[in-house]
Amino acid sequence: MTLRHLKIFVTVCKTGSATAAGEKLFIAQPSVSLAISELEDYYGIKLFDRIAKRLHITEAGKHFLQYATHIVGLFEDMEKEIKNFDAMGVIRIGASITIGNYLLPGYIKEFKQIHPQMDVKAVIDNSDKIQQYVLSNQIDIGLIEGTLNSPYIIDQKFRDDDLVLICANDHPFAGHENIELSQLQQENFILRESGSAGREIFSRAMITYGLEISPAWESTSTQAIVRAVQANLGVSVLPYLLVKDSLDRDEINQFHLNGMQFRQNFCVIHHRNKFLTESAKDFITLCK
């Protein structure tokens, strides 16, 4: 079995078809199909189900893809490192929206002081997407909130942040420390999108107490949520770091549920099969 077989398999998974993979790799479609068949014969597994002339990856194929992606990625990293040993290296960082807005710029600034020759590429998205980028080898290191969704990811906690309930200044809840859970049932909720760690933590907690939250508004924009809350269109729950400035300027108000507190972990993550360079290890240490 060769690296070529793995490259073809990974490309088929990315493009969704043998024809598209062949076009991307500049090889004939029959050669792609042959390589997949040889992989299946060699390992004695079915990598794809072929239904209605389309390829559908199997569970065994998904498991194999986790290894193949990082074997191919590691080889490509070696090629770039060895061929351009004296050139600037690249580290790819992904961060959740909270961490990306408030912590990542400082981390990158400090990292650049340690490794001025490194080029840092950054992407900011919700925690669920950052985990997907780690799994697909689109980034080297991720900084996320909340819990992991994959056994292929290794995480290291580096700090906490509270989730705070917010409302308009003229809302009846404003400034109260002992709002009962039952009082939330009549409220409109303005929440982050699905995949946001803070929303998932809050929703799971509410379900535990028998209250299922169905948001009236959903948004990826913290600013949009804060403005909607400020206009008294509903209440929300967001990480403290994201609303600290608005609270300090008295644009919105905070309230607390009686006897309840919501806290989320910040973790630095990487794929368990990822080879970490010394600079990547330095970035992880810096975050911790």
Helices and strands as residue ranges (DSSP letters): H 3-15, H 18-25, H 29-43, E 48-51, E 54-57, H 59-83, E 90-95, H 97-102, H 104-114, E 119-124, H 127-135, E 141-145, E 153-167, G 181-186, E 190-192, H 197-208, E 217-219, H 222-230, E 236-239, H 240-248, E 253-255, E 262-271, H 278-287
